[in-house]
Amino acid sequence: MDAGTWSPRTRETADARAPCPGCSSRTGRLRFRRFGYRIVECCACGLVYCDHMPPTRALVELYSDGYFTGRPDLRGYHDYRADEGVIKASFLDKLDRLTGAAPRVGRLLDIGCALGYFMEIAAGRGWDAYGLEISGFAAGMARRRGLRVVQGCSPAVFRPGTFDAVTMWDVIEHLPDPLASLREIHRVLRPDGVLGLCTGRIDAPLARVLGRWSRIFNPPQHLVFFSRRTLAQVLAAAGFRMWQVWADRKIVSLRYLVHLCLSLYGPRPLAAALRAVLRTPINPAIPLWIPDNMVVLATKT
Ligand SMILES: [Zn+2]
């Protein structure tokens, strides 16, 4: 199935009502719809999620080359390769804090590694970096850069206690079963290992004000939507303790921001002007404080 067949009509008629990915309850209360998907809040544990979870094969097709090269309906990146410099710069603070918190600079697994930019800067600091990536396009590109990347989304292929650190930067919200993934991560982490992740935060004031229009609610790319409390709950259920939390900072290209606005909010009076920006050579790097994205370090309990 081509990712383009995820039309609003097929989404609306899909009858699969997935259980809560945090506690398996089916007592979800509809909060709203976004892009034709139902966004529900679990009445048992409070986790907010999309109650139609796409099968893995659909996700593999969703994260095709177009996701990384500006296909608007896939609501991904304008040009992931061209933004290598700003994406790597955005990772530096996270790498510093993770490295400072880890028991040793040893073996690291980056889940959802895309083209391997975080792996490359981590290797530059002495980490022995491995990657896991569901996108065949991205995994192939990363391997051509000489990186050790396995195509997939579960670390089940690795032996217990393999890694000193596991990272998932803006990835956990894309996973249909984040609890199962976290339990696998717990298995492959050494007892004193560190998990680093970042994800949208729906209890941040900005996300509360924007409601369904928040960029966090982007199904089927984003499937689970965390608050600080529900993320701590899911981490705890997988055997992790949320240790450090801070608001994310990133550097993004102007073209990425424009592409994000166009793909999330569709044609508007300003759309023609925004598209014109994409055709100009003007593309400054813009530092952003992102209070509705939380960065978390977690340890095993
Ligand atoms: Zn629940």
Boltz pocket constraint, residues with backbone or C-beta under 6 A from the ligand:
constraints:
  - pocket:
      binder: B
      contacts: [[A, 20], [A, 21], [A, 22], [A, 23], [A, 24], [A, 25], [A, 42], [A, 43], [A, 44], [A, 45], [A, 46], [A, 47]]
      max_distance: 6.0
